[in-house]
């Protein structure tokens, strides 16, 4: 549960700023990481009905907790 340090980094490229955003405990318990957490973040950060290729659409990098280990998934 603490592999993400309970937060994610939101970067606003157009403003040149970044801010840490806390992840709720229930989200950390529901999603191990990777696809699940990435999908939750995409749903949370995307404006309703936005075109995925729109410059305002979020770009999310969400890695599995197994990245960097010899285990294959």
SELUM-90304 format. One record per residue (C-alpha): residue in one letter; chain; x, z, y. Coordinates in steps of 0.2 Angstrom, whole numbers. Example, Ala and Ser with C-alpha at 12.3 -4.5 7.8 and 13.67 -1.06 7.14 Angstrom:
- resn, chain, c1, c3, c2
- A, A, 62, 39, -22
- S, A, 68, 36, -5
***
This chain:
- resn, chain, c1, c3, c2
- X, A, 0, 0, 0
- X, A, 14, 3, 12
- X, A, 24, -13, 9
- X, A, 16, -21, 24
- X, A, 20, -5, 34
- X, A, 1, -5, 38
- X, A, 2, -19, 51
- X, A, 5, -37, 55
- X, A, 13, -46, 69
- X, A, 2, -57, 80
- X, A, 12, -69, 91
- X, A, 4, -79, 105
- X, A, 16, -94, 107
- X, A, 8, -100, 123
- X, A, 10, -83, 132
- X, A, 27, -79, 124
- X, A, 21, -62, 118
- X, A, 19, -53, 102
- X, A, 10, -38, 97
- X, A, 8, -27, 81
- X, A, -10, -26, 74
- X, A, -14, -12, 62
- X, A, -21, -16, 45
- X, A, -36, -6, 40
- X, A, -33, 5, 24
- X, A, -48, -3, 15
- X, A, -40, -20, 17
- X, A, -23, -14, 10
- X, A, -32, -7, -5
- X, A, -43, -23, -8
- X, A, -29, -36, -6
- X, A, -12, -35, -14
- X, A, -5, -48, -3
- X, A, -2, -67, -2
- X, A, -18, -77, -4
- X, A, -30, -63, -2
- X, A, -23, -55, 13
- X, A, -19, -72, 21
- X, A, -37, -77, 19
- X, A, -43, -61, 26
- X, A, -32, -63, 41
- X, A, -37, -81, 43
- X, A, -55, -76, 43
- X, A, -52, -62, 56
- X, A, -41, -72, 68
- X, A, -50, -89, 68
- X, A, -63, -93, 81
- X, A, -79, -98, 73
- X, A, -80, -116, 69
- X, A, -63, -121, 75
- X, A, -55, -136, 68
- X, A, -40, -132, 57
- X, A, -29, -144, 67
- X, A, -34, -137, 84
- X, A, -19, -130, 93
- X, A, -29, -114, 95
- X, A, -31, -112, 76
- X, A, -20, -98, 69
- X, A, -5, -101, 58
- X, A, -3, -88, 45
- X, A, 12, -84, 34
- X, A, 7, -71, 20
- X, A, 19, -68, 6
- X, A, 16, -60, -11
- X, A, 24, -43, -14
- X, A, 33, -52, -28
- X, A, 43, -63, -17
- X, A, 61, -61, -19
- X, A, 59, -54, -37
- X, A, 64, -63, -53
- X, A, 45, -62, -58
- X, A, 36, -79, -58
- X, A, 18, -80, -53
***
